[in-house]
């Protein structure tokens, strides 16, 4: 049970942080726009989700693990955009979701690459 908690607690904390930030009414846009921040934030979410789904990192990431991680993290991005429709001064933005998904796919891909180039646990 504590292994599951250690794997999934970072996911819950990360999602809570995204929810908190997206609940702020009308935050100032950073210079250069917010899309790089969306991608960066969801890159991080993808890493913690992939770690949880895979049972830890580094590990060879299977297609099933990658698909599950992308579905969870991108699905959360979609629900976050929906949530912003109800926050004063915020709105749902399809381009934000696209930036989220770019970050998710990049983060999951980075975990896959890390699993390919890292020595296995047996070699450590």
Buried (B, 14 or more C-beta within 10 A) or exposed (E): EEEEEEBBEBBEEBBEEBEEEBEEEEEEEEEEEBBEBBBEBBBBBBBBBBBBBBEEBBBEBEEEBBEBBBEBBBEBBEEBBEBBEEBEEBEBBEEBBBBBBBBBBBBBBBBBEBBEEBEEEEEE
